[in-house]
Each structure stands twice: as structure tokens, then as C-alpha cells.
Amino acid sequence: QVQLVESGGGLVQPGGSLRLSCVASRIFFSIYAMGWYRQAPGKQRELVARITSGGSTNYADSVKGRFTISRDNAKRTVLLQMNSLKPEDTAVYYCNAGHISGDYWGQGTQVTVSS
């Protein structure tokens, strides 16, 4: 059974930083596009950042210049470095692995930005 396990969420003050980590198991990690999505209360889930198997990245306009996605295929890990956090970044953040052979989600990790 495929597993995506997120960690690194928490409570942080505005302007602070967090680094989210997602470790994958039981998939051929290197061929998957990996993404981070988020869902705030009462809102739809939205793409935050995505990195392809070849390393190309794209970001939501709201996080460009503040968030950085990266991957380490040897460690089967995708990271999301979040800087200059704002209250509107508060949400549950989900890791996603996508490929023509399958699409998988983690359980989510809560990020709360508040003073």
C-alpha cells in the first residue's frame, strides 16, 4: 500500500518559516510528479507547488517568491520550504504523488500562522 507521510506543520507567527516534509513509500518515487496542496476551512483544496520527475517546478501566484519545493529521490522525500508566512497561509497541507499509473495523497499536516 502506497504511503505518503507529511510532517513539519505547526503554529508559527506571521513572517516566520516552516519546512514541510513528505516521505513516500511503496512507489517508484522518481517517476512521480510531487505536489503540495492546501485546504483552508470552507475553501476548496488548491495547488501550492508542484515538482515534476524532471525537476521542473510551478507555484501558486500567492506563494511565489516565498515557498520553495524540492525533492530528493534517493530519500523518497519532497520538501516545501515556506518563508514569510502570512495568516492566509493557514490550512491543512497535503502531499500528492501523481503519475499516469496512480494518484496518491497523504493525510495532511496543519499549518497555522497566527500571532
Secondary structure, 3 states (H helix, E strand, C coil): CCEEEEECCEEECCCCCEEEEEEEECCCHHHCEEEEEEECCCCCCEEEEEECCCCCEEECCCCCCCEEEEEECCCCEEEEEECCCCHHHCEEEEEEEEECCEEEECCCEEEEECC
